[in-house]
Amino acid sequence: MKYDVCVIGLGAMGTAATLELAARGASVIGLDQFGLGHDLGSSHGETRIIRSVYMEGNIYDPLLKAAYDGWHRFEKASGRKFLHLTGGLDISLVADGAFEAALEAATAGGHDHEILDGQALEARFPLFDLKGKARAVYAPGSGLLDSDAATMAMRTAAKRLGADLRGDFPVAGWTRSGSNFEIDTATGTIQAKKLIIAAGAWTGNLLPALKQVLIPERQVVGWYNVPDTGPQTIPIFQIETEARERFYGFPPHKGKGLKLGLFHHRYQRGRDYIDPKGIDGEDEHRLSEPARHYLRGINPKPQRLMECRFTLAPDDRFLIGPWPDDPDITLLSPCSGHGYKFVPAIGEIAADLAMETEPGIDIGPFSVERVL
Ligand SMILES: Cc1cc2nc3c(=O)[nH]c(=O)nc-3n(C[C@H](O)[C@H](O)[C@H](O)COP(=O)(O)OP(=O)(O)OC[C@H]3O[C@@H](n4cnc5c(N)ncnc54)[C@H](O)[C@@H]3O)c2cc1C
């Protein structure tokens, strides 16, 4: 059978693309090398952060607006709640860092925010033990997403709309054949007019020019018991330490403890880190040290630790857009460790590109050309 579009990779990005394409009436097949919803890529886990003030820069603002709109639309369509606004803090203990970047993004983008510092910050949010030395930007529009539940609901909705989604279906390669693509799988060849490659850390296997460009990086996150400080007193947060490391956290949610992660964790980077390595004592230490130091009353022994991976572009931005050698191919990932919040917007862009519609969002800053 010949499809309008074949999506390779059904993590969060590929799944959103299949949903949007099916909703627009395209015949779409999506393939993943592992079982659907597996925990070997970047998208698994119960929660992801969404921030309405984006210290990474105002280039993300149009994407962010489309993402919030998209989450609201998807919640309405599915009759379920995935987005929980908790407010968000960008906290810094050093000058010329996350605080200034967040403040600049908030001011330039006209986003709702407050500045909190010193004792005022800790009086309002007593979990933080920063010795009165921190400054923070508080964004009331930030929060968290029930990511596993949302991705699963997107998959279900895509199937209901006719998308053909197949797990345990590795793609060995693809070739151009006239105006079609032939996609090689263990059980035969699939034909499609357009190709979307959303293969995360494995993208270089399908687009070899990216093999040395993309950087898989091992991450570990943990869940911790914290004292109950009262309602609305734990937003999502990131803290930039005196050593300029940034760790991030989520409030306890749905019976789980406070979730913590450290950007770049142990700097374990490269293709050796695509596959899981297993958790060890150093992983626990990397997270419990900042927890013990900066979070009042936390039990530094984690309830649980989980391994995951980022796929980083050299400039930590996204790679979204037509493949330069063949505009019938759309590259949809990687999203450098901060892409989940944008999933509905990225799904729309993917469908626009595959259906030859000009995307409503400027994707110039995320172009593939810049890294080749
Ligand atoms: C620990 C951690 C915390 C994060 N926190 C946040 C956060 O708070 N907020 C936020 O916005 N983002 C966050 N992110 C980033 C976000 O989760 C990712 O950007 C996003 O999930 C990437 O999705 P993806 O679909 O591109 O990749 P993946 O989920 O890795 O999907 C790629 C898929 O392609 C499949 N595949 C690859 N090759 C083939 C092949 N040849 N044939 C068939 N299938 C193939 C893989 O099996 C995989 O399922 C975090 C990521 C991690 C790891």
Ligand as a Chemical Component Dictionary entry (heavy atoms), coordinates in Angstrom:
data_LIG
# 
_chem_comp.id                   LIG 
_chem_comp.type                 NON-POLYMER 
_chem_comp.pdbx_formal_charge   0 
_chem_comp.three_letter_code    LIG 
# 
loop_
_chem_comp_atom.comp_id 
_chem_comp_atom.atom_id 
_chem_comp_atom.alt_atom_id 
_chem_comp_atom.type_symbol 
_chem_comp_atom.charge 
_chem_comp_atom.model_Cartn_x 
_chem_comp_atom.model_Cartn_y 
_chem_comp_atom.model_Cartn_z 
_chem_comp_atom.pdbx_ordinal 
LIG C1  C1  C 0 15.299 13.459 31.291 1  
LIG C2  C2  C 0 14.603 14.347 30.301 2  
LIG C3  C3  C 0 13.889 15.424 30.761 3  
LIG C4  C4  C 0 13.254 16.278 29.858 4  
LIG N1  N1  N 0 12.530 17.315 30.341 5  
LIG C5  C5  C 0 11.841 18.102 29.494 6  
LIG C6  C6  C 0 10.987 19.092 30.010 7  
LIG O1  O1  O 0 10.832 19.242 31.225 8  
LIG N2  N2  N 0 10.309 19.877 29.126 9  
LIG C7  C7  C 0 10.435 19.707 27.779 10 
LIG O2  O2  O 0 9.807  20.463 27.038 11 
LIG N3  N3  N 0 11.237 18.738 27.261 12 
LIG C8  C8  C 0 11.940 17.937 28.087 13 
LIG N4  N4  N 0 12.726 16.933 27.609 14 
LIG C9  C9  C 0 12.901 16.803 26.146 15 
LIG C10 C10 C 0 11.787 16.060 25.457 16 
LIG O3  O3  O 0 11.343 14.991 26.232 17 
LIG C11 C11 C 0 12.334 15.627 24.091 18 
LIG O4  O4  O 0 12.714 16.792 23.365 19 
LIG C12 C12 C 0 11.303 14.849 23.282 20 
LIG O5  O5  O 0 10.694 13.840 24.031 21 
LIG C13 C13 C 0 11.991 14.269 22.058 22 
LIG O6  O6  O 0 11.058 13.468 21.363 23 
LIG P1  P1  P 0 11.460 12.760 20.000 24 
LIG O7  O7  O 0 10.197 12.197 19.455 25 
LIG O8  O8  O 0 12.243 13.709 19.158 26 
LIG O9  O9  O 0 12.512 11.632 20.414 27 
LIG P2  P2  P 0 12.296 10.124 20.940 28 
LIG O10 O10 O 0 11.285 10.085 22.011 29 
LIG O11 O11 O 0 13.634 9.573  21.272 30 
LIG O12 O12 O 0 11.691 9.388  19.696 31 
LIG C14 C14 C 0 12.457 8.926  18.618 32 
LIG C15 C15 C 0 11.854 7.601  18.194 33 
LIG O13 O13 O 0 12.390 7.184  16.956 34 
LIG C16 C16 C 0 12.448 5.778  16.972 35 
LIG N5  N5  N 0 13.390 5.345  15.930 36 
LIG C17 C17 C 0 14.675 5.734  15.789 37 
LIG N6  N6  N 0 15.226 5.145  14.715 38 
LIG C18 C18 C 0 14.275 4.359  14.167 39 
LIG C19 C19 C 0 14.260 3.482  13.053 40 
LIG N7  N7  N 0 15.331 3.292  12.259 41 
LIG N8  N8  N 0 13.106 2.825  12.781 42 
LIG C20 C20 C 0 11.999 3.000  13.544 43 
LIG N9  N9  N 0 11.987 3.813  14.640 44 
LIG C21 C21 C 0 13.092 4.485  14.941 45 
LIG C22 C22 C 0 12.919 5.475  18.396 46 
LIG O14 O14 O 0 12.683 4.142  18.780 47 
LIG C23 C23 C 0 12.141 6.492  19.197 48 
LIG O15 O15 O 0 10.904 5.966  19.662 49 
LIG C24 C24 C 0 13.367 16.053 28.464 50 
LIG C25 C25 C 0 14.075 14.941 27.990 51 
LIG C26 C26 C 0 14.671 14.084 28.903 52 
LIG C27 C27 C 0 15.417 12.896 28.375 53 
# 
loop_
_chem_comp_bond.comp_id 
_chem_comp_bond.atom_id_1 
_chem_comp_bond.atom_id_2 
_chem_comp_bond.value_order 
_chem_comp_bond.pdbx_ordinal 
LIG C1  C2  SING 1  
LIG C2  C3  SING 2  
LIG C2  C26 DOUB 3  
LIG C3  C4  DOUB 4  
LIG C4  N1  SING 5  
LIG C4  C24 SING 6  
LIG N1  C5  DOUB 7  
LIG C5  C6  SING 8  
LIG C5  C8  SING 9  
LIG C6  O1  DOUB 10 
LIG C6  N2  SING 11 
LIG N2  C7  SING 12 
LIG C7  O2  DOUB 13 
LIG C7  N3  SING 14 
LIG N3  C8  DOUB 15 
LIG C8  N4  SING 16 
LIG N4  C9  SING 17 
LIG N4  C24 SING 18 
LIG C9  C10 SING 19 
LIG C10 O3  SING 20 
LIG C10 C11 SING 21 
LIG C11 O4  SING 22 
LIG C11 C12 SING 23 
LIG C12 O5  SING 24 
LIG C12 C13 SING 25 
LIG C13 O6  SING 26 
LIG O6  P1  SING 27 
LIG P1  O7  DOUB 28 
LIG P1  O8  SING 29 
LIG P1  O9  SING 30 
LIG O9  P2  SING 31 
LIG P2  O10 DOUB 32 
LIG P2  O11 SING 33 
LIG P2  O12 SING 34 
LIG O12 C14 SING 35 
LIG C14 C15 SING 36 
LIG C15 O13 SING 37 
LIG C15 C23 SING 38 
LIG O13 C16 SING 39 
LIG C16 N5  SING 40 
LIG C16 C22 SING 41 
LIG N5  C17 SING 42 
LIG N5  C21 SING 43 
LIG C17 N6  DOUB 44 
LIG N6  C18 SING 45 
LIG C18 C19 SING 46 
LIG C18 C21 DOUB 47 
LIG C19 N7  SING 48 
LIG C19 N8  DOUB 49 
LIG N8  C20 SING 50 
LIG C20 N9  DOUB 51 
LIG N9  C21 SING 52 
LIG C22 O14 SING 53 
LIG C22 C23 SING 54 
LIG C23 O15 SING 55 
LIG C24 C25 DOUB 56 
LIG C25 C26 SING 57 
LIG C26 C27 SING 58 
# 
